[in-house]
Amino acid sequence: MDILETAALDRRQRRNTYCVLFISLSPFFLSSAVYFYLWLPDSSPSVVAAALKATPVISLALLVLSYKGGRSLFEVAGGLILSAGGDFCLIWPELFIHGMASFALAHLLYSLTFLSSRYSTTSTSSYFVSFCYLFLLVLGLVVYAYLYPFLQKMPEAAVLTPGVGVYMGLLVAMASLAVRTRRPLVMLGSLIFMASDLTLSLQTFKVMENLVHGKHIVMTTYYLAQLLIAVGDIKAVEGGDEFAKWKMS
């Protein structure tokens, strides 16, 4: 078999792999469509509404588990399950802190996964990566400083103020370690996750009036972020450097 035939075979195999993955993602796309179509109002929280909200992320967790042979419960799949628990809690305003804690644990699992050998890279000391570390750290500090006076006005300020600080630290750590992996899908997913949380916090903590389509923005970016992180985890291979290939393409 010559080089051209080998290259053509590799292309067909990649195309088949992508097709199988896309079909495997159909439960996520379908459940997301159902959630946005029904769009149950916040004024009537219920178990049904919570389940509809959490189902897309649960479907991603099951997909990751199936690709990893059920051995990754304490990796990205576990983070997705914890995120689904956070989705469930956030349906009820009084469970906001519980939901935030669940998402904080999810970010912790994501971070530990990005440190694993499957995500190891040949170099993590480039100027680009170092700049991203610094940028994300400064961004997290600036956002928390900006939110601080508004957190002090919340009914549960004594718990929320330090809690949001811890959550922000874990979110920044997760995004920074995602950059360290040098994998485009994981990097982009983590940054979109930060954008989604920022949009949510600005509305939740009364920094600004609720946007007309504020919840749509939050949920669309949130589902997209989880999708990218999940697919990035499925595509992760030990010793690869997708970022370098992405820059060269």
C-alpha positions as CSV (number, residue, x, y, z in Angstrom):
1,M,0.0,0.0,0.0
2,D,1.6,3.3,-1.1
3,I,1.5,6.6,0.8
4,L,-1.5,8.0,-1.1
5,E,-3.6,4.9,-0.4
6,T,-2.6,5.0,3.3
7,A,-3.5,8.7,3.5
8,A,-6.9,8.0,1.8
9,L,-7.5,5.2,4.3
10,D,-6.7,7.4,7.2
11,R,-9.1,10.1,5.9
12,R,-11.9,7.5,5.6
13,Q,-11.3,6.2,9.1
14,R,-11.4,9.7,10.5
15,R,-14.5,10.5,8.6
16,N,-16.2,7.3,9.9
17,T,-15.1,8.1,13.4
18,Y,-16.6,11.6,13.3
19,C,-19.8,10.2,11.8
20,V,-20.1,7.7,14.7
21,L,-19.4,10.4,17.3
22,F,-22.0,12.7,15.7
23,I,-24.6,10.0,15.8
24,S,-23.7,9.2,19.4
25,L,-24.3,12.8,20.3
26,S,-27.9,12.7,19.0
27,P,-29.4,12.2,22.5
28,F,-27.6,15.4,23.6
29,F,-28.9,17.4,20.6
30,L,-32.4,16.0,21.0
31,S,-32.7,16.6,24.7
32,S,-31.3,20.1,24.3
33,A,-33.9,20.8,21.6
34,V,-36.7,19.5,23.9
35,Y,-35.4,21.7,26.8
36,F,-35.3,24.9,24.7
37,Y,-38.7,24.1,23.0
38,L,-40.6,23.5,26.3
39,W,-38.7,26.3,28.1
40,L,-40.5,25.9,31.4
41,P,-40.8,29.2,33.3
42,D,-38.6,29.9,36.3
43,S,-41.7,30.8,38.3
44,S,-42.8,27.2,38.5
45,P,-39.8,25.1,39.5
46,S,-40.4,21.3,39.5
47,V,-38.7,18.0,39.3
48,V,-39.7,17.7,35.6
49,A,-38.2,21.1,34.8
50,A,-35.0,20.1,36.7
51,A,-34.8,16.8,34.9
52,L,-35.3,18.4,31.5
53,K,-32.5,20.9,32.2
54,A,-30.0,18.2,33.4
55,T,-30.7,15.6,30.8
56,P,-28.4,17.0,28.0
57,V,-25.4,17.0,30.4
58,I,-26.3,13.5,31.7
59,S,-26.4,12.2,28.1
60,L,-22.9,13.6,27.6
61,A,-21.7,11.9,30.8
62,L,-23.1,8.6,29.6
63,L,-21.4,9.1,26.2
64,V,-18.0,9.8,27.8
65,L,-18.4,6.7,30.1
66,S,-19.2,4.5,27.1
67,Y,-16.2,5.7,25.2
68,K,-13.9,5.2,28.2
69,G,-15.3,1.8,29.1
70,G,-17.0,3.0,32.2
71,R,-13.7,3.7,33.9
72,S,-13.7,7.5,34.0
73,L,-16.3,8.3,36.7
74,F,-13.8,10.4,38.6
75,E,-12.7,12.3,35.5
76,V,-14.7,14.4,33.0
77,A,-17.7,12.0,33.2
78,G,-17.9,12.6,36.9
79,G,-17.7,16.3,36.4
80,L,-20.6,16.1,34.0
81,I,-22.7,14.2,36.5
82,L,-21.9,16.8,39.2
83,S,-22.8,19.5,36.7
84,A,-26.1,17.8,36.1
85,G,-26.6,17.8,39.9
86,G,-25.9,21.6,39.9
87,D,-28.4,22.1,37.1
88,F,-31.0,20.2,39.1
89,C,-30.4,22.4,42.2
90,L,-30.4,25.7,40.4
91,I,-34.0,25.2,39.4
92,W,-34.9,26.2,43.0
93,P,-33.4,29.6,44.0
94,E,-33.1,28.4,47.7
95,L,-30.7,25.7,46.5
96,F,-28.3,28.1,44.7
97,I,-25.4,27.5,47.1
98,H,-25.9,23.7,46.8
99,G,-25.8,24.0,43.0
100,M,-22.7,26.2,43.1
101,A,-21.0,23.7,45.3
102,S,-21.8,20.9,42.9
103,F,-20.4,22.9,40.0
104,A,-17.3,23.7,42.0
105,L,-16.7,19.9,42.5
106,A,-17.2,19.4,38.8
107,H,-14.5,22.0,38.0
108,L,-12.2,20.2,40.5
109,L,-12.7,16.9,38.7
110,Y,-12.1,18.6,35.3
111,S,-8.9,20.1,36.6
112,L,-7.6,16.8,37.9
113,T,-8.5,15.2,34.6
114,F,-6.5,17.8,32.7
115,L,-3.5,17.0,34.8
116,S,-3.7,13.3,34.0
117,S,-1.3,11.5,31.7
118,R,-3.8,11.4,28.8
119,Y,-3.6,15.2,28.6
120,S,0.2,15.4,29.0
121,T,1.9,17.6,26.5
122,T,5.5,17.9,25.2
123,S,5.8,21.5,26.3
124,T,3.8,23.7,28.7
125,S,6.1,26.6,29.1
126,S,5.4,28.6,25.9
127,Y,4.7,32.3,26.1
128,F,1.2,31.7,24.9
129,V,0.3,29.3,27.8
130,S,2.1,31.6,30.3
131,F,0.1,34.6,29.0
132,C,-3.1,32.7,29.3
133,Y,-2.4,31.7,32.9
134,L,-1.8,35.3,33.8
135,F,-4.7,36.6,31.9
136,L,-7.2,34.2,33.4
137,L,-5.8,34.8,36.9
138,V,-6.2,38.6,36.5
139,L,-9.6,38.2,35.0
140,G,-10.8,36.1,37.9
141,L,-9.5,38.6,40.4
142,V,-11.1,41.5,38.6
143,V,-14.4,39.8,38.2
144,Y,-14.5,38.8,41.9
145,A,-13.5,42.3,43.0
146,Y,-16.3,43.7,40.8
147,L,-18.9,41.3,42.2
148,Y,-17.8,41.7,45.8
149,P,-20.0,44.7,46.8
150,F,-23.0,43.1,45.2
151,L,-22.4,39.9,47.0
152,Q,-22.3,41.8,50.3
153,K,-25.9,42.9,49.6
154,M,-27.3,39.4,49.1
155,P,-29.4,37.7,51.8
156,E,-26.8,35.0,52.4
157,A,-23.7,37.2,52.0
158,A,-21.8,35.5,54.8
159,V,-21.8,32.2,52.8
160,L,-22.0,33.6,49.3
161,T,-19.0,36.0,49.5
162,P,-16.4,33.4,50.3
163,G,-18.2,30.7,48.4
164,V,-18.1,32.7,45.2
165,G,-14.4,33.4,45.8
166,V,-13.6,29.7,46.1
167,Y,-15.8,28.9,43.1
168,M,-14.0,31.5,41.0
169,G,-10.7,30.1,42.0
170,L,-11.7,26.6,40.9
171,L,-13.1,27.9,37.7
172,V,-9.9,29.8,36.8
173,A,-7.8,26.8,37.7
174,M,-9.9,24.6,35.5
175,A,-9.7,27.0,32.5
176,S,-5.9,27.4,33.1
177,L,-5.3,23.7,33.1
178,A,-7.5,23.4,30.0
179,V,-5.1,25.8,28.3
180,R,-2.2,23.6,29.5
181,T,-3.6,20.6,27.6
182,R,-3.2,22.6,24.4
183,R,-6.3,20.9,23.0
184,P,-8.6,23.3,21.1
185,L,-11.9,21.8,22.0
186,V,-11.1,21.6,25.7
187,M,-9.6,25.1,25.8
188,L,-12.6,26.6,23.9
189,G,-15.1,24.8,26.1
190,S,-13.5,26.0,29.3
191,L,-13.4,29.6,28.1
192,I,-17.1,29.5,27.0
193,F,-17.9,28.0,30.5
194,M,-16.3,31.1,32.1
195,A,-18.3,33.4,29.8
196,S,-21.5,31.5,30.7
197,D,-20.9,31.7,34.4
198,L,-20.0,35.4,34.1
199,T,-23.3,36.1,32.3
200,L,-25.2,34.2,35.0
201,S,-23.5,35.9,37.9
202,L,-24.1,39.4,36.6
203,Q,-27.8,38.7,36.6
204,T,-28.0,36.5,39.7
205,F,-26.2,39.0,41.9
206,K,-28.2,42.0,40.6
207,V,-25.2,43.6,38.9
208,M,-27.4,44.3,36.0
209,E,-31.0,43.9,35.1
210,N,-31.9,40.5,33.7
211,L,-31.4,40.5,29.9
212,V,-34.4,39.8,27.7
213,H,-32.7,36.6,26.5
214,G,-30.3,36.3,29.3
215,K,-31.2,32.8,30.3
216,H,-31.1,31.7,26.7
217,I,-27.5,33.0,26.5
218,V,-26.5,31.3,29.7
219,M,-27.9,27.9,28.8
220,T,-26.7,28.0,25.2
221,T,-23.2,28.8,26.1
222,Y,-23.3,26.4,29.0
223,Y,-24.5,23.4,26.9
224,L,-21.9,24.3,24.2
225,A,-19.1,24.4,26.8
226,Q,-20.0,21.0,28.2
227,L,-20.3,19.6,24.7
228,L,-16.8,20.8,23.8
229,I,-15.2,19.5,27.0
230,A,-16.9,16.1,26.6
231,V,-15.9,15.7,23.0
232,G,-12.4,17.0,23.7
233,D,-12.1,14.3,26.4
234,I,-13.3,11.6,24.1
235,K,-10.7,12.7,21.5
236,A,-7.9,13.0,24.0
237,V,-5.0,10.6,23.3
238,E,-1.9,10.2,25.4
239,G,1.1,12.1,24.2
240,G,-0.8,14.0,21.4
241,D,-0.5,17.7,20.8
242,E,-3.7,18.8,19.0
243,F,-3.0,22.5,19.5
244,A,0.2,22.3,17.5
245,K,-1.7,20.5,14.7
246,W,-4.5,23.0,14.9
247,K,-2.2,26.0,14.5
248,M,-0.5,24.4,11.5
249,S,-3.8,23.6,9.7
